[in-house]
Amino acid sequence: MKTPLSKVLIRLSILIIILAIIASFSGLFAGSIYRDNEFVKAVWIGNDLITICIIIPTMIMALFFANHHSVKAQLILMGTFWYMLYNYIFYMYGAAFNELFLIYVSIFTLSAYALILALMYTDFATLKKYIIYKTPVKWISGFMIFFALCIGGLWVAQSLSFAFTNELPIGISQTDHPTSVVFATDLSLLVSTLVVGAILLWNKKIWGYVISIIVMTKCVIYPLVLLVGSIFAFKRTGILDTLLPFYMLLWLGALATFIYLLKYTIKQKFILKS
């Protein structure tokens, strides 16, 4: 039987998994790795825990089933590449310089090229035949726009507030960093991808289905990072993140959207070009 995933893509995936395990276990069990303040340390530890418990197992299973001709697994695997790319931007630019810096850069870079390679090997002409065009695209697209407006609106409002009041948003002052990697990354990558994916999905374009599953793979998991990180931060600092209910709302909505996308988007399997 012909292997649906290229050997290069499989090797890249395995390397990303190994490096992420090293980074996460080091963060969890090497107490001296993170040199940030207690609030930020708690966020990194929560992030590492989600990576080990959810992302790595998801990536391993997606890689296995994608290599056995599962189209949904192929798309989820692309979603995990996007997650890794997005996630390790924060480590590269948001974590105080530490011994794992080169690993952070490697995970980010390898994930970016793995995603590009996976898209290159996707047979979109065949995939188009297997799309279920009765997918409830309007409400799924609507939630993606809602997600983008919530996140984007929150960061834009705080940025504009600083422009008029000269008072740093609490999300920045808590980190002791001079800038906000979160604002920059979300507004440039996450919000724009959600909006583009939602518009294309609304119009039932093939790229809309692909982008939506990729970005929602990330969106269904990352609110858990925020939830766990907020709980750890509260235990360490006594500061309760007032956005906790907001994270829970986004997670529940993202979960429902993700389930519908997987259940009602693809009706058959297809094989990546080899």
NORLINNOR-V176137 format. One record per run of one state. SS is the DSSP state (2 for helix, 1 for strand, 0 for the rest). FROM is the first residue (numbers start at 1). LEN is the number of residues. If there is no record, write none. Layout:
BEGIN
SS_FROM_LEN + SS_FROM_LEN
END
This chain:
BEGIN
0_1_6 + 2_7_23 + 0_30_8 + 2_38_29 + 0_67_4 + 2_71_24 + 0_95_6 + 2_101_20 + 0_121_3 + 2_124_6 + 0_130_1 + 1_131_1 + 0_132_5 + 2_137_29 + 0_166_4 + 2_170_4 + 0_174_7 + 2_181_22 + 0_203_3 + 2_206_32 + 0_238_6 + 2_244_22 + 1_266_1 + 0_267_8
END
